[in-house]
Amino acid sequence: MNNSTQENKRPVALVTGGSRGIGFGCAEHLAKAGFDVAINGMRPKEQVSEPIEKLEALGAKVVYCRGDIGSAEARAAMLAQIKSEFGRLNVLVNNAGVAPKERKDILEASEESFDYVVGTNLKGPYFLTQSASNWMVEQRADDPNGFYGVINVGSVSATVASVNRGEYCVAKAGIAMMTALFAARLGEYNIPVYEIRPGVTKTDMTSGVTDKYDKMIEDGLCVTKRWGFPADVGKAVTALARGDFPYSTGQVILVDGGLTLPRL
Protein backbone atom coordinates (compact mmCIF):
# COMPACT_ATOMS: atom_id res chain seq x y z
CA MET A 1 0.00 0.00 0.00
CA ASN A 2 1.47 3.35 -0.99
CA ASN A 3 1.89 6.36 1.29
CA SER A 4 -0.98 8.33 -0.22
CA THR A 5 -3.32 5.40 0.44
CA GLN A 6 -2.12 5.08 4.02
CA GLU A 7 -2.83 8.75 4.61
CA ASN A 8 -6.35 8.47 3.22
CA LYS A 9 -8.33 6.59 5.85
CA ARG A 10 -11.73 6.75 4.14
CA PRO A 11 -13.13 3.25 3.64
CA VAL A 12 -13.66 2.09 0.07
CA ALA A 13 -16.76 0.39 -1.34
CA LEU A 14 -17.27 -1.19 -4.75
CA VAL A 15 -20.87 -1.02 -5.95
CA THR A 16 -21.57 -3.01 -9.09
CA GLY A 17 -24.22 -1.42 -11.28
CA GLY A 18 -23.58 1.69 -9.24
CA SER A 19 -24.25 4.42 -11.80
CA ARG A 20 -28.05 4.26 -11.66
CA GLY A 21 -31.07 2.76 -9.95
CA ILE A 22 -30.58 0.86 -6.72
CA GLY A 23 -26.82 0.82 -7.24
CA PHE A 24 -26.60 4.60 -7.36
CA GLY A 25 -28.84 4.81 -4.28
CA CYS A 26 -26.30 2.62 -2.49
CA ALA A 27 -23.29 4.58 -3.76
CA GLU A 28 -24.90 7.89 -2.84
CA HIS A 29 -25.61 6.91 0.76
CA LEU A 30 -22.19 5.33 1.14
CA ALA A 31 -20.60 8.58 -0.07
CA LYS A 32 -22.71 10.52 2.43
CA ALA A 33 -21.42 8.18 5.16
CA GLY A 34 -17.78 8.93 4.33
CA PHE A 35 -16.90 6.18 1.85
CA ASP A 36 -14.89 6.54 -1.30
CA VAL A 37 -16.61 4.54 -4.01
CA ALA A 38 -15.82 2.53 -7.08
CA ILE A 39 -18.86 2.11 -9.28
CA ASN A 40 -19.11 -0.46 -12.00
CA GLY A 41 -21.28 -0.26 -15.08
CA MET A 42 -21.48 -1.07 -18.77
CA ARG A 43 -21.89 2.43 -20.22
CA PRO A 44 -18.94 4.49 -21.50
CA LYS A 45 -17.53 6.81 -18.84
CA GLU A 46 -18.74 9.94 -20.61
CA GLN A 47 -22.31 8.70 -20.22
CA VAL A 48 -22.02 8.42 -16.42
CA SER A 49 -20.50 11.84 -15.73
CA GLU A 50 -23.64 13.06 -13.95
CA PRO A 51 -23.75 10.35 -11.23
CA ILE A 52 -19.98 10.58 -10.79
CA GLU A 53 -20.22 14.35 -10.25
CA LYS A 54 -23.05 13.89 -7.74
CA LEU A 55 -20.95 11.45 -5.74
CA GLU A 56 -17.87 13.68 -5.88
CA ALA A 57 -19.98 16.59 -4.64
CA LEU A 58 -20.59 14.55 -1.50
CA GLY A 59 -16.84 14.44 -0.84
CA ALA A 60 -16.11 10.99 -2.21
CA LYS A 61 -13.28 10.01 -4.46
CA VAL A 62 -14.96 8.10 -7.29
CA VAL A 63 -13.52 5.53 -9.67
CA TYR A 64 -15.57 4.22 -12.58
CA CYS A 65 -14.89 0.58 -13.46
CA ARG A 66 -16.47 -0.21 -16.80
CA GLY A 67 -17.07 -3.87 -17.52
CA ASP A 68 -19.40 -6.85 -17.58
CA ILE A 69 -19.31 -8.66 -14.24
CA GLY A 70 -20.21 -11.84 -16.10
CA SER A 71 -16.71 -11.74 -17.63
CA ALA A 72 -13.73 -13.11 -15.70
CA GLU A 73 -11.40 -10.69 -17.48
CA ALA A 74 -13.60 -7.70 -16.62
CA ARG A 75 -13.81 -8.72 -12.96
CA ALA A 76 -10.05 -9.04 -12.71
CA ALA A 77 -9.54 -5.66 -14.40
CA MET A 78 -12.05 -4.05 -12.06
CA LEU A 79 -10.27 -5.21 -8.91
CA ALA A 80 -6.87 -4.32 -10.39
CA GLN A 81 -8.13 -0.79 -11.08
CA ILE A 82 -9.41 -0.43 -7.51
CA LYS A 83 -6.13 -1.73 -6.14
CA SER A 84 -4.24 0.80 -8.25
CA GLU A 85 -6.50 3.77 -7.44
CA PHE A 86 -7.28 3.09 -3.77
CA GLY A 87 -4.98 0.33 -2.59
CA ARG A 88 -7.77 -1.30 -0.63
CA LEU A 89 -11.37 -2.50 -0.64
CA ASN A 90 -13.48 -2.60 2.51
CA VAL A 91 -16.95 -3.41 1.22
CA LEU A 92 -18.26 -5.14 -1.88
CA VAL A 93 -21.89 -4.41 -2.82
CA ASN A 94 -23.06 -6.95 -5.41
CA ASN A 95 -25.92 -5.04 -6.99
CA ALA A 96 -25.57 -5.28 -10.79
CA GLY A 97 -28.31 -7.27 -12.42
CA VAL A 98 -30.33 -7.64 -15.57
CA ALA A 99 -33.89 -8.67 -16.35
CA PRO A 100 -34.75 -11.11 -19.13
CA LYS A 101 -34.75 -9.31 -22.47
CA GLU A 102 -38.22 -10.75 -22.97
CA ARG A 103 -40.52 -11.95 -20.21
CA LYS A 104 -41.58 -15.42 -21.29
CA ASP A 105 -43.45 -18.22 -19.59
CA ILE A 106 -41.08 -20.86 -18.20
CA LEU A 107 -42.59 -23.36 -20.63
CA GLU A 108 -41.26 -21.24 -23.50
CA ALA A 109 -38.19 -19.35 -22.20
CA SER A 110 -34.87 -20.01 -23.93
CA GLU A 111 -31.54 -21.30 -22.67
CA GLU A 112 -29.96 -18.17 -24.15
CA SER A 113 -32.05 -15.99 -21.84
CA PHE A 114 -31.25 -18.23 -18.87
CA ASP A 115 -27.51 -18.02 -19.54
CA TYR A 116 -27.68 -14.23 -19.99
CA VAL A 117 -29.55 -13.57 -16.73
CA VAL A 118 -27.81 -16.16 -14.56
CA GLY A 119 -24.38 -15.23 -15.93
CA THR A 120 -24.80 -11.61 -14.86
CA ASN A 121 -26.99 -11.97 -11.78
CA LEU A 122 -25.40 -15.02 -10.15
CA LYS A 123 -22.19 -16.26 -11.74
CA GLY A 124 -20.70 -12.76 -11.92
CA PRO A 125 -21.36 -11.86 -8.26
CA TYR A 126 -20.26 -15.33 -7.10
CA PHE A 127 -16.82 -15.13 -8.66
CA LEU A 128 -16.38 -11.42 -7.98
CA THR A 129 -17.05 -12.19 -4.32
CA GLN A 130 -14.53 -15.02 -4.45
CA SER A 131 -11.80 -12.68 -5.74
CA ALA A 132 -12.72 -9.73 -3.51
CA SER A 133 -12.94 -11.98 -0.45
CA ASN A 134 -9.45 -13.34 -0.99
CA TRP A 135 -8.17 -9.76 -1.20
CA MET A 136 -10.09 -8.82 1.97
CA VAL A 137 -8.55 -11.77 3.79
CA GLU A 138 -5.10 -10.47 2.82
CA GLN A 139 -6.02 -6.97 3.99
CA ARG A 140 -7.42 -8.31 7.25
CA ALA A 141 -4.01 -9.76 8.10
CA ASP A 142 -2.50 -6.25 7.87
CA ASP A 143 -5.49 -4.40 9.32
CA PRO A 144 -7.06 -6.52 12.09
CA ASN A 145 -9.25 -3.65 13.34
CA GLY A 146 -10.66 -2.57 9.99
CA PHE A 147 -14.16 -3.44 8.79
CA TYR A 148 -14.55 -5.64 5.73
CA GLY A 149 -17.77 -7.08 4.41
CA VAL A 150 -19.89 -8.22 1.47
CA ILE A 151 -23.46 -7.08 0.82
CA ASN A 152 -25.52 -8.85 -1.82
CA VAL A 153 -28.55 -7.10 -3.27
CA GLY A 154 -31.03 -9.90 -3.88
CA SER A 155 -34.77 -9.68 -4.47
CA VAL A 156 -38.07 -10.91 -3.10
CA SER A 157 -37.99 -12.96 -6.30
CA ALA A 158 -35.74 -15.37 -4.40
CA THR A 159 -38.91 -16.70 -2.76
CA VAL A 160 -41.82 -15.17 -4.70
CA ALA A 161 -42.35 -17.11 -7.94
CA SER A 162 -42.87 -15.18 -11.20
CA VAL A 163 -43.43 -17.78 -13.91
CA ASN A 164 -42.80 -15.27 -16.70
CA ARG A 165 -39.22 -14.58 -15.57
CA GLY A 166 -38.05 -17.82 -14.05
CA GLU A 167 -34.39 -17.23 -14.86
CA TYR A 168 -34.42 -14.07 -12.76
CA CYS A 169 -36.04 -15.85 -9.81
CA VAL A 170 -33.55 -18.74 -10.01
CA ALA A 171 -30.62 -16.32 -10.05
CA LYS A 172 -31.91 -14.43 -7.01
CA ALA A 173 -32.56 -17.67 -5.14
CA GLY A 174 -28.93 -18.51 -5.90
CA ILE A 175 -27.83 -15.19 -4.41
CA ALA A 176 -29.54 -16.20 -1.16
CA MET A 177 -27.51 -19.42 -0.96
CA MET A 178 -24.38 -17.61 -2.08
CA THR A 179 -24.81 -15.25 0.87
CA ALA A 180 -25.07 -18.16 3.28
CA LEU A 181 -22.05 -19.90 1.77
CA PHE A 182 -19.70 -16.93 1.88
CA ALA A 183 -20.93 -15.95 5.36
CA ALA A 184 -20.04 -19.43 6.59
CA ARG A 185 -16.67 -19.47 4.86
CA LEU A 186 -15.54 -15.96 5.82
CA GLY A 187 -16.60 -16.13 9.46
CA GLU A 188 -13.13 -17.17 10.61
CA TYR A 189 -11.78 -13.93 9.14
CA ASN A 190 -14.47 -11.76 10.75
CA ILE A 191 -15.81 -10.71 7.35
CA PRO A 192 -19.62 -10.62 7.53
CA VAL A 193 -21.78 -11.26 4.47
CA TYR A 194 -25.36 -10.05 4.17
CA GLU A 195 -28.25 -10.05 1.73
CA ILE A 196 -30.52 -7.06 1.19
CA ARG A 197 -33.77 -8.21 -0.40
CA PRO A 198 -35.70 -5.35 -2.07
CA GLY A 199 -39.31 -5.56 -3.12
CA VAL A 200 -41.01 -3.55 -5.86
CA THR A 201 -38.55 -0.71 -6.42
CA LYS A 202 -38.81 2.27 -8.77
CA THR A 203 -35.92 1.85 -11.24
CA ASP A 204 -35.26 1.56 -14.97
CA MET A 205 -35.85 -2.18 -14.67
CA THR A 206 -39.43 -1.70 -13.45
CA SER A 207 -40.33 1.24 -15.71
CA GLY A 208 -42.15 -1.02 -18.13
CA VAL A 209 -44.49 -2.40 -15.47
CA THR A 210 -45.28 0.84 -13.63
CA ASP A 211 -49.02 0.74 -14.27
CA LYS A 212 -49.25 -2.89 -13.18
CA TYR A 213 -47.54 -2.28 -9.86
CA ASP A 214 -49.24 1.06 -9.24
CA LYS A 215 -52.54 -0.81 -9.22
CA MET A 216 -51.22 -3.73 -7.16
CA ILE A 217 -49.77 -1.39 -4.53
CA GLU A 218 -53.01 0.58 -4.41
CA ASP A 219 -54.85 -2.73 -3.91
CA GLY A 220 -52.69 -3.68 -0.92
CA LEU A 221 -49.67 -5.55 -2.33
CA CYS A 222 -47.41 -3.94 0.30
CA VAL A 223 -48.08 -3.07 3.93
CA THR A 224 -46.29 0.22 3.36
CA LYS A 225 -48.49 1.56 0.57
CA ARG A 226 -45.88 2.90 -1.85
CA TRP A 227 -43.13 1.88 -4.20
CA GLY A 228 -39.69 1.25 -2.78
CA PHE A 229 -36.97 3.68 -3.84
CA PRO A 230 -33.22 3.22 -4.35
CA ALA A 231 -32.64 5.32 -1.22
CA ASP A 232 -34.49 2.71 0.87
CA VAL A 233 -31.95 0.11 -0.15
CA GLY A 234 -29.05 2.56 0.07
CA LYS A 235 -29.80 3.35 3.70
CA ALA A 236 -29.87 -0.33 4.63
CA VAL A 237 -26.66 -1.07 2.74
CA THR A 238 -24.89 1.82 4.45
CA ALA A 239 -25.87 0.64 7.92
CA LEU A 240 -24.35 -2.75 7.14
CA ALA A 241 -21.27 -1.25 5.46
CA ARG A 242 -20.55 0.91 8.52
CA GLY A 243 -20.36 -2.24 10.60
CA ASP A 244 -23.52 -1.51 12.60
CA PHE A 245 -24.55 -5.20 12.50
CA PRO A 246 -21.33 -7.14 13.09
CA TYR A 247 -23.08 -10.08 14.80
CA SER A 248 -25.64 -10.67 12.02
CA THR A 249 -23.60 -12.32 9.29
CA GLY A 250 -25.56 -14.42 6.83
CA GLN A 251 -28.81 -12.62 7.49
CA VAL A 252 -31.41 -11.35 5.05
CA ILE A 253 -32.68 -7.80 5.48
CA LEU A 254 -35.99 -7.33 3.72
CA VAL A 255 -36.57 -3.89 2.20
CA ASP A 256 -39.93 -4.67 0.64
CA GLY A 257 -42.52 -2.55 2.42
CA GLY A 258 -44.01 -5.68 3.96
CA LEU A 259 -44.74 -7.27 0.57
CA THR A 260 -43.66 -10.72 1.79
CA LEU A 261 -45.19 -10.35 5.26
CA PRO A 262 -47.73 -13.19 5.68
CA ARG A 263 -51.19 -11.68 6.16
CA LEU A 264 -54.74 -12.93 6.53
Secondary structure, 3 states (H helix, E strand, C coil): CCHHHHHCCCCEEEEECCCCHHHHHHHHHHHHCCCEEEEEECCCHHHHHHHHHHHHHCCCCEEEEECCCCCHHHHHHHHHHHHHHCCCCCEEEECCCCCCCCCCCCCCCCHHHHHHHHHHHHHHHHHHHHHHHHHHHHHHHHCCCCCCEEEEECCHHHCCCCCCCHHHHHHHHHHHHHHHHHHHHHHHHCCCEEEEEECCECCHHHHHHHHHHHHHHHCCCCCCCCCECHHHHHHHHHHHHCCCCCCCCCCEEEECCCCCCCCC
